Amino acid sequence: MIELRVLELLCARFCHEMVSPVGAVSNGVELLDEDDPDFVREAMTLIGQSARTASRRLQFYRFAYGTTPVAGNMRPRDLLLGLLEGGKVTADWAEGVSALSPEWQRIACNLAVIAAESLPRGGRIVVQAAAGGAPAGVAIEALGDPILVNQDMVAALTGTVSPADLTSRTIHGYVTAKFADQMGASAGLKESGPGKAVFSSQLR
């Protein structure tokens, strides 16, 4: 039953990420029926932008939650930057992270989502290899004002919450912790203060 609940919440989280851009595509298609050329142009712009957003999210979460390797020239760094494109949060991806294994880069991407969510008014996240170099782990800094860390997410990330108490929002932290555990690593909030929070995963 626990495994089923985790699956249900993960699906709910993924659908939440997709419903907005897919809904916008649907709205744009409806506007195509208008006779006004301006409406049609707006519809085409809306459809194009929303379709690109949906595609970027699909590619990111296929890597973040799945086992499918990154295809072609698409790198985890590109997937993360694509996910954040057009939003209030920007990202810097240190070169050292790209030298890590795909498993570590997946953990970095998942922690980056959590870091971005702690910046409600926008800001910057910095993705880097943890001190000690590969394969010691990864650290993601969230820089902005304010910093609002969801403590329920932190509990899920550190494994101090029962699966029965997870929600569609905190399931991301729980799954990230499971990926870290597979690597023999722990995950959690390393530092939190005015203007900065650091989420990390390191070998035990």
C-alpha positions, 0 to 999 in steps of 0.5 A, a space after each residue: 500500500 505504501 508503494 501504491 501511495 507513493 506512485 499515486 502522489 508522484 503521478 499527481 505531482 507530475 500531472 500538476 506540472 503538466 496541466 498548465 502548459 497543456 491547458 494553455 495549448 488547448 485554450 490556444 486551439 480554441 482561439 484558432 476558430 476566431 475570425 479576427 487575424 489578431 486572435 489567430 496570431 495570439 493563439 499561435 503564439 500561445 500554442 507555440 510557447 505552451 507546447 515548448 514549456 510542456 516539452 521541456 517539462 516532459 524531458 526534465 521529469 523523464 530524466 528526474 523521475 525515470 531511468 531513461 538515459 539523456 538522449 542525444 546532445 541533451 545534458 542534465 544541465 540543459 534539461 534544468 535550464 529548460 525547465 526554469 526558462 521564462 520563470 523567476 529563477 535562474 540557474 548556474 551549473 558548475 562544470 564539475 557537476 557535468 563530470 559526475 555520473 548521470 545518477 548524481 546529476 539526477 539527484 542534482 536536478 531534483 535538489 535544484 527543483 526543491 531549491 527553486 521552490 524556496 525562492 517564491 519571488 525569484 532568485 538564483 540557484 547554483 548547482 555544484 559538486 560538493 566539497 571534496 570533488 566527484 563523487 563526494 556529492 552535490 550541493 545546490 545554493 538558493 540565493 534570493 529574498 525571501 528564502 522560504 524553505 518548506 519544512 515538510 519538504 525537508 522532512 521528506 528529503 531527510 526521511 523523517 516523515 512517514 510515507 502515509 503523511 506525504 503529499 503531492 508537493 512533498 513526494 518530490 523530496 521523498 523520491 529524491 531521498 530514495 535516489 540518494 539512498 541508492 547511491 549510498 548518500 544522504 540528502 537534506 538542508 545543509 544551511 538556511 539563513 537570510 538570502 541563502 539556503 543550501 540543499 545537498 546530498 553526500 556520501 554517508 
